[in-house]
Amino acid sequence: MNDSGQGTGSTAGSKRKDARRNQQTLLDAAAAVFVTSGVEAPVRDIAAEAGVGMGTIYRHFPTRADLIIAVYRHQVDACAEAGPALLATGPTPHAALGRWVNLFVDFLVTKHGLAAAMQTDNTGFETLHAYFLDRLLPVCTQLLDAAAASGEIRSGLDAYPLMRGIGNLCIGAESDPHYDARPLVALLVAGLRQPPGDQTPR
């Protein structure tokens, strides 16, 4: 009896892991297609990218809005999880901050059509924006605090205006092939540096 019960639990756990893995594959595929074709891309293109049938996508995400929201949250989560990882593996906190900001910019400029797609659901959009802030503000704060503690950047910097400023620099980048926000964002991050002669950690 016990052996049977353990086997059943193990099988159920494996199925849950497989389901989560399959869903992550679908979200990665959808995100890749959204980058090149926007959120109105045909579901068949997403299915082809993921290597599954269209029915599989509809089983996980019954409506396009469900899929868009899931992709958005998936990308926010990936950006949030990258911060501590970069801080742990980067050569310096400032380098980790710079790499994380690049990921943040990639996220901002590849949300093709998200705002327009969500305009008919203000509550849904506000919920997503709140999720975005709840997940990413603490990560940006952690990176800023670490870089300030190491004496690399000015102390007392607030994550929200920095993220807002980066967001403003990225406006329109997804629709203008002649505009690349990254060099300007890099200048902004470089400007956070501690002034020469004042390198004492705070």
N, C-alpha and C positions, 0 to 999 in steps of 0.2 A: 504493500500500500504506500509506504513512504517513498520507495523508489519510483513508483508510478507518479506520485504527486510531484516529486522533484523534477521528473522528466517533463511533465506537463508545464510546470512553471518555467523550466529552462526553454522549452519550445516557445511558450508565449513571449518570454523575454526576447528571444531571438527574432521573433516575428515583429515585435515592437521596434527593435533596433533596425531591422530591415526596412520597415515602413518609414522610420525617421530618415534613414539613409536615402531611400527613394525620393522622399519629399525634398530633401536637401538637393538632390540631383536635379529635380524639376525646377527648384527655385534658382539654382545656378544657371540652368539652361535658359529660363525665362529672363533672368537678369542680363545674360549675354545678348539675347535677341532684342530686348528693350533698348540696349545701348546702341545697336545698329539700326533698329527699325521703329523704335518708339513703343509705347504701351498699347497701341492699337494693332500691333503685329498679329498676323493670323496665328491661331492656336496650332495649326499644323506645322508652322515653322518652329514653334517651341517644342512640339512633340518630336520633330525631326532632330533638333539639337540635343534633346534629352535621350533620344533613341527609344522612345516609347510610343504607344498608340494614343490618339487623341482622347479616347475614353479614360485612360489612366489619369490624364490631366484633369478632366471634368470630375472624376471621382474624388480627387484631392481638393480641387478648387471649382465648385459648381458654377461660379460666375467669374467674369473678367475682373470685377472689383475685388473679389476674394483673392485672386492671384496677384493683382497689383499690390494690395495691402501686405500680403505675405512676403512678396519680394522686397518691398520697402523695409519691413521689419527685419527680414533676413540680412539685408545689407547694413542696417543700423547695428544689428547685433555683431556682425563681422567687424565693423569699424570699432565698436566699443571693446571687443575682445582683443583687438590688435594693439591697443594702447599699452596695457600692462606687459604684453609679450615683447613689444619693442623696447620698453623701458628696461626689461630684464636682460635683453640680449644686445641692445645698442651700445656703441662705444662710449657715448655720453648721453645724459638726459636731453641736451639740446638737439643732438642728432636724432634721438628717438622722437622728440617733438616734431622735428622737420619731416621725418618719414610719416608720422601719423597725420600731419596736416596734408601731406600729399594724398594719402588714402581718403581723407575727408573731402578734399577737392574732387577726387575721382568720383566719390559718391554724389557730391552735389551736381556735377556736370553731366552725370549719366542718369538723372531721374526723368528722362525724356517724357514729357507730357503728364507727369504725375499730378501736378497741381490742376491742370485742366481736367484730367480724368476724375478728380475728386471734387470739383467745383459744385457738383449737384448734391454733394453730401458734406455739408460744412461740419457737422458733428464728427463724421468719420475723419475728415482732414484734421480737425482740431485734436482728436484723439491721437492720430499719428504724430502730429507735431509735439504733443506732450510726451509721447514715447521717445521721440528723437531727443528732446531735451533731457529727459530723465536718464537716458542711457549714455549720452555723449558728453554732457556738461561735466559730470564727475571725472570722466576719463581725461578730458582736456585740462581740468583743474589739477589732477594728479600729475600730469606731464609738466605743466607750468610750475607747480610747486617744487618738483624734483629739479628742474632746470634752474630755478631761482636758488634753491638750497645749495646747488653746486657752484653758484656764483657765475653761471653762464649768461643768465638773462636778468633783467630788472626784477625786483621783488614787487609784490602787491598787484600783479596783473590779474585781471578778471577774465575768466574763460568766456563768459557770454558775449561781451563786446568783441572779443577776438574772433569767435566763431561767426558772429553777425557780420563783422567786417570781411572775413573770408567769403562768406555767403554773398555779400554785396559785390565783391570782385568777380564772382562766378556768374552773376546774372547775365543771361544771353549767350554764354559760352557754348551751350549745346546747339544753338541755332546759327552761329556765326563761325564759319570755318577759318576766318582770318583772325579771330580773337582767341588767344590762349591765356587763361587766367593764371596759369602756374608761375610764370616769371614775376608777376606782380605780387602773388601770394608769397613767393620766396623772398622778395624784398621786405614784405611785411614781417615775416618771421625773422629775417636778419635784423630788422629794426628793434627786435625785442632784446638784443644783446646788451649786456651790461656795459655802460660807458667805459672807455679805457681809463685805467688808473683807479677804478673802483670795482675790483674783482672779489671783494670779500663776501663769502656766502652769508645769507641772511635767513 
